[in-house]
Amino acid sequence: MTVITFATLADAVNSAVDAHNIRLLNAYDAKVALAQSAPTIGKDNRLHAPHDGYIWGESIYAGGQYLPEDEEQGKLGKVHNIKMCVAVSLLSPLQDLFHGGSMGKSWVTKNGVEVAYFYTVVSAIERTAIIKVIPTLGLSAKEKRIIVEVKEGDVAETTTWKWSDAKAHNKIMKSDCDIELAECLFSAGLQWYYEEGRKVKGKIREWYTGLDGKIVKYSYLDDTIYS
């Protein structure tokens, strides 16, 4: 489970947006210095050439002509719909951070926290910052699960089974899909080790996980943020 504080999320998003805006401002100042006069900002909030023969970047424009937006500005303009599982108490600060958003139906976790999915729209810059602190954001359910050993006394919430390195490795090798996807499907979250000439019960078993013969279960990661 990915658990971070709201402060960590807010710092990551605000820092990324601030750095982006500084880059835009520096690029704008450099173009103004080259043009020796600032462009006109129209009612549509777009930049226009203030006169004929206006130089902007490496091109010349007629008076009133639209000036091309910076490439970075275009990247910020792209939006992504995201959702993350959060404590219900974080609705207001999350809406302030992302300038909007809504929550779905809530439920109470085992540790007594009321949570719900928060839905909002973010820029590409913000989404990149979010993924750095919540790596599981946007991943499918299969990609969020990991295989863990069932410890003595554990209450299994999902199906358990006896792990077999040989069976899992054979499934991975026989899979028609990409090797990384095959590992995600058949040995989610496990690290495979290699030892040349290693034998198990007289058979060569050079690849192993350390869970062979143990009872395991799936543990599912989510995008929970607790305040």
C-alpha positions, 0 to 999 in steps of 0.5 A: 500500500502506498501511504503518503501525507497530503503535505508530501503530495502538495509539495511535489505538485506545487514545486513542479508547477513553480519550476515549470512557471519559472522556465516559461517566464525565463523563456518569455523574458529572453524573447522580449529582450530579443524583440526589444518590446513586449507582445500584446495580450489580447482579450482571449489571453493570447499573445499578439504581435504589437506591430508589423515586422515584429520579431518573436523567437526566430520568426517575423510577424505582422501586427495583431498576428497570433504568436506561437505558444511555448512548447512547454506551455502546450505541455501544461495545457494537456489534461489528465483525469486521475483518481486516488483513494484518500481520507475523506477529511482531505477533500477541501485541501485537495480541491484547493490544490487542484482547483476542483475535484469530487469524491465518490462514495466513502467506506471505512478501512480496517484501521478506522479511516473513512476514505473515498476515491477523489476524482480530478483533472490535472495537467501533465506537469502535475500528473508527473509530479504525483506519480513520483510520490504515488508510483501506483497511480494509474496502474491496473489492478494486476499491476498493483498486486504483489505476492507475499508470504502468509505469516503464521497467525495471519488472516488471509483476505484473499485466496492463498496457495503454495508457491512453486518457483518451478511452476511460476518460472515455466509459466513466465517462459512459456508466455507469449507476452513481454517478459516483464508483463509475464512476470507481473502476471505470474510472480507479481512483486517478486524478485527472481534470483539466479544461481548457476548450477543450483539444484532442488531435489535433483533438478536444476532450478537456477532461478528462484524467489525464496518463497518456494514451498511457502503459503502465499497470497496477493496483497493489493496496493492502492493510492491511499493518502492519509493526512 
